[in-house]
Amino acid sequence: VAYRVLEYLAVRGSVALPATAVRDGLTSATWPGRLETFTLDGGRTVTLDAAHNPHGASALAAHLQRWFPPRPVLIFAAMADKDLTGMLRALLPVTGPVVLQTMTSPRAARPDLIRDVVAALDPQREVLVAEDAPAALALAWTRSPAVVAAGSIVLVGEVRDALTPRAILR
């Protein structure tokens, strides 16, 4: 979309559109929280992807299946109005233990509700609950050095903040 807007403006003479700028922009674009991977000390990794609907969860599952043969721990939380079953149906076959994180949003599904969905899909799956992102990461790393956090943009933001704290201006 951005390219097409710039292309339109270039045709009108409003902006220059050098081919090198287009190439550099397309190859260096980032989208925090979308297949974003952090590599940490001790060989630990955390991959963040909102995957907040079944389609997004399926895309993430395909990525995990290709790049994470040893199934990573899944940190999961979602909003109560989302298709929890659809998302988890896609993610559970390619992940290991599940850590359910309590989110700060009042719209969030309660961990006990999500636990019931996981149990219905995979009764043998290990499910743990953490009260916040730092606790979820610490708990996940007791099971595996590879972790993926998905299910909500809010969750991804909270986990990302736990990994890369930032100043909050008031």
C-alpha distance (Angstrom), angle and dihedral (degrees) to the residues before:
residue distance angle dihedral
V1 . . .
A2 3.78 . .
Y3 3.79 90.2 .
R4 3.80 92.3 51.6
V5 3.82 91.8 49.5
L6 3.80 90.9 50.5
E7 3.80 90.6 45.2
Y8 3.81 90.0 52.8
L9 3.80 91.2 48.7
A10 3.82 91.2 47.2
V11 3.81 91.8 53.4
R12 3.80 88.9 52.0
G13 3.80 90.4 49.8
S14 3.80 93.1 -116.7
V15 3.79 96.2 118.8
A16 3.80 139.0 13.2
L17 3.80 116.8 -116.4
P18 3.82 109.6 -164.4
A19 3.81 114.4 -170.2
T20 3.82 90.2 -127.7
A21 3.80 91.0 57.1
V22 3.82 91.0 51.2
R23 3.81 92.1 48.4
D24 3.80 92.9 46.2
G25 3.79 92.2 47.1
L26 3.79 94.5 49.6
T27 3.80 95.4 44.8
S28 3.79 96.9 45.3
A29 3.80 100.9 39.6
T30 3.79 114.7 125.8
W31 3.78 132.3 -169.2
P32 3.80 111.5 -163.7
G33 3.78 112.2 -135.6
R34 3.81 95.0 21.7
L35 3.80 110.5 103.3
E36 3.77 87.2 -34.1
T37 3.79 112.6 161.6
F38 3.78 126.8 -162.2
T39 3.79 118.3 -162.0
L40 3.78 111.1 -156.0
D41 3.78 137.1 -176.7
G42 3.77 118.2 -68.5
G43 3.81 92.7 33.5
R44 3.79 93.4 -72.2
T45 3.80 119.4 150.4
V46 3.77 133.7 -170.3
T47 3.78 120.8 -166.4
L48 3.80 116.8 -164.6
D49 3.78 124.1 -159.2
A50 3.79 124.2 154.3
A51 3.84 91.8 -143.3
H52 3.80 88.3 171.4
N53 3.81 97.5 165.7
P54 3.82 135.5 38.9
H55 3.81 93.2 -96.8
G56 3.80 92.6 52.3
A57 3.81 90.9 43.9
S58 3.82 90.2 52.0
A59 3.80 91.0 51.1
L60 3.81 90.4 49.5
A61 3.81 90.5 47.0
A62 3.82 90.6 54.0
H63 3.81 89.5 51.4
L64 3.81 92.5 48.2
Q65 3.77 92.4 47.3
R66 3.78 90.7 53.7
W67 3.81 100.2 40.4
F68 3.82 105.3 25.2
P69 3.81 109.0 49.3
P70 3.82 91.0 163.8
R71 3.77 97.1 66.6
P72 3.83 111.8 -115.2
V73 3.78 124.5 -135.2
L74 3.81 110.3 -95.8
I75 3.79 118.3 -134.4
F76 3.78 102.6 -163.7
A77 3.78 139.1 -179.2
A78 3.78 131.8 146.4
M79 3.75 143.2 176.9
A80 3.80 115.0 -87.5
D81 3.82 93.0 -118.6
K82 3.82 93.7 57.6
D83 3.82 127.6 98.7
L84 3.80 96.6 -99.0
T85 3.80 93.7 173.0
G86 3.80 92.9 50.8
M87 3.79 93.3 48.9
L88 3.79 94.9 45.5
R89 3.80 92.9 43.5
A90 3.82 86.9 61.2
L91 3.81 97.8 41.4
L92 3.81 105.4 39.9
P93 3.83 96.8 68.4
V94 3.82 91.1 58.6
T95 3.81 100.6 38.7
G96 3.78 137.1 65.7
P97 3.79 128.3 -143.0
V98 3.80 116.4 0.3
V99 3.80 123.9 -130.5
L100 3.78 111.5 -164.6
Q101 3.77 111.8 -152.1
T102 3.77 122.5 -153.7
M103 3.81 106.1 -130.9
T104 3.77 128.1 -149.4
S105 3.82 94.0 -127.1
P106 3.81 116.9 102.9
R107 3.83 86.9 -142.4
A108 3.81 92.2 61.6
A109 3.79 121.3 117.6
R110 3.78 112.0 -114.5
P111 3.81 114.6 -106.8
D112 3.82 91.7 -122.6
L113 3.82 89.8 58.1
I114 3.81 91.4 50.1
R115 3.81 90.1 45.7
D116 3.82 88.4 57.4
V117 3.81 90.8 52.0
V118 3.81 91.4 50.1
A119 3.82 90.7 47.9
A120 3.81 91.2 51.3
L121 3.81 91.3 51.6
D122 3.81 98.1 38.4
P123 3.83 115.5 7.8
Q124 3.83 92.4 -173.8
R125 3.81 96.0 53.1
E126 3.79 115.7 118.9
V127 3.82 108.5 -122.0
L128 3.80 123.7 -172.1
V129 3.81 129.9 179.1
A130 3.81 128.0 -139.4
E131 3.77 127.8 -173.2
D132 3.81 97.3 -139.1
A133 3.80 144.0 -1.9
P134 3.82 98.4 -84.2
A135 3.80 90.1 50.1
A136 3.82 91.5 45.7
L137 3.80 91.7 52.6
A138 3.80 92.9 46.5
L139 3.81 91.4 49.1
A140 3.82 93.2 45.5
W141 3.80 91.8 51.6
T142 3.82 90.1 56.5
R143 3.82 85.9 66.3
S144 3.82 102.8 38.0
P145 3.81 142.2 -12.4
A146 3.83 88.7 -126.6
V147 3.80 116.2 76.4
V148 3.79 133.8 171.5
A149 3.82 123.1 -166.9
A150 3.80 117.6 -158.4
G151 3.79 146.7 143.2
S152 3.78 103.0 77.2
I153 3.76 141.5 37.2
V154 3.81 87.3 -136.3
L155 3.81 91.0 53.7
V156 3.80 91.7 49.1
G157 3.80 89.8 50.1
E158 3.79 92.3 50.8
V159 3.82 93.2 47.5
R160 3.80 91.2 44.6
D161 3.81 90.1 51.6
A162 3.82 89.6 51.1
L163 3.81 88.8 53.9
T164 3.82 97.6 41.1
P165 3.80 110.9 22.8
R166 3.77 114.4 -157.9
A167 3.76 135.9 -168.7
I168 3.78 117.3 -96.3
L169 3.78 113.6 -145.9
R170 3.76 117.8 -150.1
